[in-house]
């Protein structure tokens, strides 16, 4: 999930299972308890990704008739109405680690444990086709409760994507997504499509234009990766599930208002998004002055394998954000000139400042049960980290292996290694006691933040999954004086 620039609050957050959060849970149960004679269970082996922030939800793909069901309730097949949902609960704890000092935004060296919960109700409706035009309406209601370790401060690659770093938002249900989705057919030939909460048709034209307008999470459609995009059945770390250097437009919870245009062909796609940026770094309010504050995203996707008879995909992403952002070099210079008592990025903001970068993303099926993936990301690093996390460069390799060999085909084991870095101006800012919206130990002995994460996910019954996960973080917050940190997790996930 996403995070906000705040001072840690000492009073405990409300329980994620209290108050209005129950309303959403009850609605989920009532919505799916409907008989039908046209049903199809769905499979969670290839998840659809959401935001982190926002809560990255999984909606399983269609199963063959003899495959085990992986949702609690059977789902409609080829119906205009879409109803589904999920609940994801993560318990995390960290062992005490070497910490000779700590600052306002440090990952704390003492032992601690926290729990998060995210529940989502997905609703949608397909309108009747009008010539080549196919229209869909999307609405998702969500609740997010609990907290992250150290209030989700102190790590560029934080350990739980489901966490919202503003506990004052509480578990009150909110509208996570609402949008219109239009598909314009450019060919008569059709191909199968896996139905999910963001696309309801079971068949689509080979060549088509897709348009979306409304509230959404950009990672629902950009930087997707079948191996490392889903905090509900796969990895949990922010920079394992998303490209850490992609400072994508989003509010605190990971959502924005955007328009997306996409062209799809047989083996390739190109998509573009124009999205609203937050008013302040990682803030809950969006800036509606789109002419001066917006995020632009471009992605090319090529569906071509390096190995015969196996699937492979490569993606290239470019982004350019304009917003009221500060400049690290100016903040440090003002401190060294004794203009500012401490470096303060918020005193050196510029209207329409430009932050840009790119990302590469590839996945390759190696054999029936083994898949590998990789990501590389870079941004210019002089302007303030503004929306996702404090990473200027990242490199990740990951893989997963299905449990077919031990007669558990829906089980998975995964391993990922990610290395994050920041540029010299960003380093100097933190070294001189500057605070970002996420990092700030008071000093900095710089080193790359290196993370190793592994998990095992077990399928127990229908839509119920459990996972164990371990993360090792070297140089937490890019600080060689602190750590290494160990974080262990237990996760329960339900697909309704």
C-alpha positions in Angstrom: 0.0 0.0 0.0 1.1 3.6 0.1 2.3 6.0 2.7 2.0 9.6 3.9 4.3 12.3 5.3 3.3 12.5 9.0 4.7 12.5 12.5 4.3 9.1 14.2 1.2 9.0 16.4 1.7 7.6 19.9 -1.9 6.5 20.5 -2.9 3.1 19.1 -4.9 2.9 15.8 -8.4 1.5 15.9 -8.6 -2.2 15.4 -9.0 -3.1 11.7 -11.8 -5.4 12.5 -14.0 -2.8 14.3 -16.6 -0.3 13.3 -17.5 0.2 9.6 -14.9 -2.3 8.4 -17.5 -5.1 9.3 -19.9 -3.5 6.8 -17.6 -4.3 3.9 -17.0 -7.9 5.2 -20.7 -8.5 5.5 -21.4 -7.1 2.0 -18.7 -9.5 0.6 -20.4 -12.5 2.1 -23.9 -11.5 1.1 -22.8 -10.6 -2.5 -21.3 -14.0 -3.3 -23.9 -16.2 -1.6 -26.1 -16.4 -4.8 -27.0 -19.6 -6.7 -26.6 -19.8 -10.4 -26.4 -22.6 -13.0 -23.7 -20.9 -15.0 -20.7 -21.0 -12.7 -17.0 -21.1 -13.1 -14.4 -21.3 -10.4 -11.2 -19.2 -10.9 -7.5 -19.8 -10.4 -5.0 -17.7 -8.5 -1.9 -18.9 -10.3 -1.5 -15.7 -12.4 -2.6 -12.7 -10.3 -3.8 -9.4 -11.5 -1.9 -6.6 -9.8 -3.4 -3.5 -7.9 -1.4 -0.6 -5.8 0.2 -0.7 -3.0 -0.8 1.1 -1.9 -2.4 0.8 -2.2 -3.7 -2.8 -1.5 -2.4 -5.0 -4.4 -5.4 -7.3 -4.9 -5.4 -10.6 -6.7 -8.3 -11.7 -8.9 -7.7 -15.3 -10.1 -8.0 -16.3 -13.7 -10.4 -18.8 -15.1 -9.9 -22.5 -14.3 -10.4 -25.5 -16.4 -13.4 -27.6 -15.3 -11.3 -30.3 -13.6 -9.1 -27.8 -11.8 -9.6 -27.3 -8.0 -11.7 -24.2 -7.2 -9.7 -21.3 -5.7 -12.5 -19.0 -4.7 -14.8 -19.4 -1.7 -17.9 -19.0 -3.8 -18.4 -20.0 -7.5 -18.3 -17.1 -9.9 -20.5 -16.0 -12.8 -19.3 -17.0 -16.2 -19.9 -14.6 -19.2 -22.5 -12.5 -17.1 -22.7 -8.8 -17.4 -22.5 -8.4 -13.7 -19.1 -8.8 -12.0 -18.9 -9.4 -8.2 -15.8 -10.6 -6.4 -13.7 -9.8 -3.4 -10.7 -10.5 -1.3 -9.3 -10.1 2.3 -5.6 -10.0 3.0 -4.1 -10.1 6.6 -0.4 -9.9 7.2 1.3 -10.3 10.6 5.0 -9.1 10.6 7.7 -8.9 13.3 11.3 -7.8 13.2 14.2 -9.0 15.4 16.3 -6.4 17.3 19.3 -5.3 15.2 22.4 -3.1 15.6 21.3 0.5 15.8 23.9 3.0 17.3 21.6 5.9 16.6 18.1 6.6 15.2 16.4 9.6 13.7 12.8 10.8 13.3 12.2 8.6 10.3 14.3 5.5 11.2 13.4 1.9 11.1 13.6 1.1 14.8 16.2 -1.4 16.0 14.1 -2.9 18.8 11.9 -5.9 18.4 8.4 -5.2 17.3 5.3 -6.7 15.6 2.4 -5.3 13.6 -0.7 -6.5 11.7 -2.4 -5.1 8.6 -5.7 -6.0 7.0 -7.0 -5.1 3.5 -10.5 -6.1 2.2 -11.8 -5.2 -1.2 -15.2 -5.6 -2.8 -15.0 -5.6 -6.7 -18.1 -4.6 -8.6 -18.6 -4.1 -12.3 -21.2 -4.2 -15.1 -20.9 -4.7 -18.9 -23.1 -2.4 -21.0 -24.6 -3.8 -24.2 -22.3 -3.6 -27.2 -22.9 -0.7 -29.7 -21.2 -1.6 -32.9 -17.4 -1.9 -32.3 -17.8 -0.2 -28.9 -17.8 -2.3 -25.7 -18.3 -0.4 -22.4 -17.8 -1.4 -18.7 -18.4 0.3 -15.4 -16.1 -0.4 -12.5 -16.5 0.3 -8.8 -14.4 -1.1 -5.9 -15.0 -0.5 -2.2 -12.0 -1.1 0.2 -11.0 -1.0 3.8 -7.4 -0.9 5.1 -6.5 -1.2 8.8 -3.5 -1.9 11.0 0.0 -0.5 10.9 3.4 -1.2 9.6 6.6 -1.8 11.6 8.1 1.5 12.7 5.0 3.2 11.3 6.4 2.3 7.9 9.3 4.6 8.2 13.0 4.0 7.6 13.1 1.6 4.7 13.1 2.5 1.0 12.0 -1.0 0.3 9.4 -1.3 3.1 8.4 -4.8 4.1 4.5 -4.7 3.6 2.9 -3.3 0.5 -0.5 -3.4 2.2 0.4 -0.7 4.8 -1.0 2.8 4.6 1.5 5.0 6.4 -1.1 7.3 7.9 -2.8 5.4 10.7 -5.3 8.3 11.2 -7.1 7.3 8.0 -8.3 4.2 9.9 -10.3 1.2 8.5 -13.3 3.1 7.4 -14.3 1.8 4.0 -13.7 4.1 1.0 -14.1 4.1 -2.7 -10.8 2.7 -4.0 -11.7 2.7 -7.7 -14.4 3.9 -10.0 -14.0 4.2 -13.7 -15.4 3.7 -17.2 -13.6 1.2 -19.5 -14.2 1.4 -23.2 -13.0 -1.1 -25.8 -13.0 -0.2 -29.5 -12.7 -3.2 -31.8 -10.2 -2.8 -34.7 -10.5 -6.3 -36.0 -13.2 -9.0 -36.2 -10.9 -11.8 -35.0 -11.1 -12.3 -31.2 -8.9 -14.0 -28.6 -9.7 -15.3 -25.1 -9.2 -12.9 -22.2 -9.0 -13.9 -18.5 -11.9 -12.1 -16.8 -10.9 -10.0 -13.8 -12.1 -7.0 -11.8 -10.7 -4.5 -14.3 -11.9 -6.3 -17.5 -15.0 -8.4 -17.7 -15.2 -9.7 -21.3 -14.1 -13.3 -21.9 -13.2 -12.5 -25.5 -11.7 -9.3 -27.0 -10.6 -8.3 -30.5 -7.0 -9.1 -31.4 -6.5 -5.5 -32.4 -8.3 -2.9 -30.2 -8.1 0.4 -28.4 -8.9 0.5 -24.7 -9.7 3.7 -22.9 -10.1 4.2 -19.1 -11.2 7.2 -17.2 -11.7 7.6 -13.4 -10.1 6.7 -10.1 -7.6 3.9 -10.3 -4.1 2.7 -9.3 -1.6 3.0 -12.1 0.1 -0.3 -11.2 -3.1 -2.0 -12.1 -2.1 -1.5 -15.8 1.6 -0.5 -15.8 4.8 -2.4 -14.7 2.8 -5.7 -14.3 4.8 -8.8 -13.7 3.4 -12.3 -13.2 6.2 -13.3 -10.8 6.5 -10.2 -8.6 3.4 -7.9 -8.6 1.1 -9.3 -6.0 1.4 -8.8 -2.2 -1.4 -11.2 -1.6 0.1 -14.4 -3.0 3.6 -13.5 -3.8 6.2 -11.1 -2.4 5.4 -8.4 0.2 8.2 -5.8 -0.2 7.4 -2.5 -1.9 10.4 -2.8 -4.2 9.8 -6.4 -5.0 6.2 -5.9 -6.1 6.8 -2.6 -7.9 9.7 -0.8 -9.6 11.0 1.3 -6.7 12.4 4.0 -9.0 9.0 4.5 -10.7 7.6 7.5 -8.7 4.1 6.9 -10.0 1.3 9.4 -9.4 -0.8 8.4 -6.4 -2.3 9.6 -3.1 -1.5 8.2 0.3 -3.4 5.0 -0.4 -1.9 4.5 -3.9 -4.7 5.8 -6.1 -5.1 8.7 -8.4 -7.6 10.1 -11.0 -6.3 9.3 -14.4 -7.0 8.6 -18.1 -5.4 5.6 -19.8 -5.3 4.9 -23.5 -3.9 1.6 -24.8 -3.5 0.0 -28.2 -3.3 -3.8 -28.2 -2.1 -6.0 -31.1 -1.4 -9.7 -31.4 2.1 -9.6 -29.8 2.5 -6.1 -28.5 0.8 -3.3 -26.7 1.4 0.4 -26.1 -0.2 2.3 -23.3 -0.2 5.9 -22.0 -1.6 7.5 -18.8 -2.1 11.1 -17.7 -2.7 11.2 -13.9 -3.2 13.7 -11.1 -0.3 14.2 -8.7 -0.6 14.8 -4.9 -0.5 18.3 -3.5 2.4 17.4 -1.1 4.8 14.5 -1.1 2.8 11.3 -0.6 -0.3 13.3 0.5 -3.9 12.3 0.5 -5.2 15.3 -1.5 -4.6 15.5 -5.3 -3.6 18.6 -7.2 -6.3 19.4 -9.7 -4.2 22.0 -11.5 -3.4 19.4 -14.2 -1.6 21.9 -16.4 1.2 22.3 -13.9 0.9 19.1 -11.8 0.5 15.8 -13.6 2.2 12.4 -14.2 2.7 11.0 -17.6 3.5 7.3 -18.2 4.4 5.5 -21.4 4.9 1.7 -21.7 5.6 -0.6 -24.5 5.0 -4.3 -24.0 6.3 -7.1 -26.2 4.9 -10.6 -25.7 7.6 -12.8 -27.1 9.5 -15.6 -25.5 13.2 -16.3 -25.5 12.5 -20.0 -25.2 10.3 -22.0 -27.6 7.0 -23.3 -26.2 7.3 -21.0 -23.2 5.8 -17.7 -22.4 7.8 -14.5 -22.1 7.1 -10.8 -21.9 9.3 -7.6 -21.9 8.2 -4.1 -21.0 9.8 -0.7 -21.2 8.3 2.2 -19.1 9.0 5.9 -19.1 7.5 8.4 -16.8 7.6 12.2 -16.4 6.1 13.9 -13.3 5.4 17.6 -12.9 4.5 18.8 -9.4 5.3 21.2 -6.6 8.5 19.4 -5.7 11.6 20.4 -3.9 15.2 20.1 -5.0 17.7 18.2 -2.8 20.8 20.1 -4.0 19.2 23.5 -3.2 18.1 22.3 0.2 21.6 21.1 1.1 23.2 24.3 -0.2 20.9 26.5 1.8 21.9 24.5 4.9 25.6 24.8 4.1 25.2 28.6 3.6 23.5 28.8 7.0 20.3 30.0 5.4 18.4 27.0 6.9 19.1 25.5 10.3 18.6 22.0 8.8 18.1 20.8 5.2 14.4 21.1 4.5 13.2 20.1 1.0 9.8 21.7 1.5 11.5 25.2 1.6 12.9 24.7 -1.9 9.9 23.6 -3.9 9.2 24.8 -7.5 5.8 24.8 -9.2 5.8 22.4 -12.1 9.2 20.9 -11.2 10.1 17.9 -13.4 11.0 14.4 -12.2 11.5 11.7 -14.9 12.8 8.2 -15.2 12.4 4.8 -16.9 12.0 1.1 -16.0 12.6 -2.2 -17.7 10.6 -5.3 -16.8 10.9 -8.9 -18.1 9.5 -12.3 -17.2 10.3 -15.6 -18.7 8.8 -19.1 -18.2 11.8 -21.5 -18.1 9.9 -24.7 -17.6 6.4 -25.7 -16.6 6.7 -24.8 -13.0 9.7 -22.4 -13.0 9.5 -18.7 -13.9 12.1 -15.9 -13.7 11.8 -12.2 -13.8 13.8 -9.0 -13.5 13.4 -5.2 -13.2 15.6 -2.2 -13.5 14.6 1.3 -12.7 16.2 4.8 -12.7 15.1 8.3 -12.1 17.0 11.6 -12.2 17.3 11.8 -8.4 17.6 15.6 -8.0 14.0 16.4 -7.5 12.2 15.3 -4.4 10.9 11.7 -4.1 7.2 12.6 -4.2 4.7 9.8 -4.5 5.9 6.2 -4.0 9.2 5.7 -2.2 12.7 7.1 -1.9 14.5 5.1 -4.6 16.5 6.6 -7.5 17.9 3.4 -8.9 16.8 -0.2 -8.4 17.7 -3.7 -9.7 15.7 -6.8 -9.0 15.8 -10.5 -10.0 13.1 -12.9 -8.8 11.7 -16.3 -9.5 8.9 -18.7 -8.4 8.4 -22.4 -8.5 5.0 -24.2 -8.4 4.4 -27.2 -6.3 3.3 -29.6 -9.0 6.2 -31.9 -8.3 5.0 -32.5 -4.8 1.3 -32.8 -5.9 0.4 -29.2 -4.8 0.2 -27.3 -8.1 -1.4 -24.2 -6.4 1.5 -23.9 -3.9 4.4 -21.6 -4.7 7.8 -20.8 -3.4 9.5 -17.6 -4.4 12.8 -15.8 -4.0 13.7 -12.2 -4.9 16.8 -10.1 -4.5 16.6 -6.3 -4.9 19.2 -3.6 -4.6 18.1 0.0 -4.2 20.1 3.2 -4.4 19.9 7.0 -4.3 21.9 9.7 -6.1 24.6 11.9 -4.5 22.3 14.9 -3.9 19.8 12.7 -2.1 22.5 11.1 -0.1 23.9 14.5 1.0 20.4 15.6 2.1 20.0 12.6 4.4 23.6 12.8 5.6 23.1 16.4 6.8 20.0 15.4 8.9 17.4 16.1 6.2 14.0 14.3 6.3 12.2 12.8 3.4 8.6 11.7 3.6 10.0 8.2 4.4 13.7 8.3 5.4 15.8 10.2 7.9 18.2 8.6 10.4 19.7 12.0 11.4 23.0 10.9 9.7 24.0 8.6 6.9 27.0 6.3 6.2 25.7 5.5 2.7 25.4 2.0 1.2 23.0 0.4 -1.1 19.9 -1.0 0.5 20.0 -4.7 -0.4 17.0 -6.9 0.3 16.5 -10.7 0.0 12.9 -12.0 0.3 11.6 -15.5 0.2 8.1 -16.9 0.7 6.1 -20.1 0.6 2.3 -19.9 -0.2 0.1 -22.9 0.5 -3.4 -23.4 -0.9 -5.5 -25.0 1.8 -9.1 -25.0 0.6 -11.0 -23.3 -2.2 -10.1 -19.5 -1.9 -8.1 -19.8 1.3 -4.3 -19.4 1.1 -1.6 -19.1 3.8 2.0 -17.8 3.4 5.2 -17.6 5.4 7.8 -15.0 4.4 11.2 -13.9 5.5 13.1 -10.7 4.5 16.7 -9.7 5.1 17.5 -6.0 4.8 21.1 -4.9 4.6 21.8 -1.2 5.2 18.2 -0.2 6.1 17.5 3.3 4.8 20.8 3.2 2.9 22.7 3.4 6.2 25.7 1.1 6.7 25.8 2.0 10.4 22.5 0.2 11.1 21.3 -3.3 10.6 21.1 -5.8 9.1 17.4 -6.3 9.8 15.3 -9.5 9.7 11.6 -9.4 9.2 9.3 -12.5 9.3 5.7 -12.6 8.1 2.6 -14.8 8.2 -0.1 -14.0 5.7 -3.7 -15.2 5.4 -5.5 -14.5 2.1 -9.1 -15.2 1.0 -10.5 -14.9 -2.5 -14.3 -14.9 -2.4 
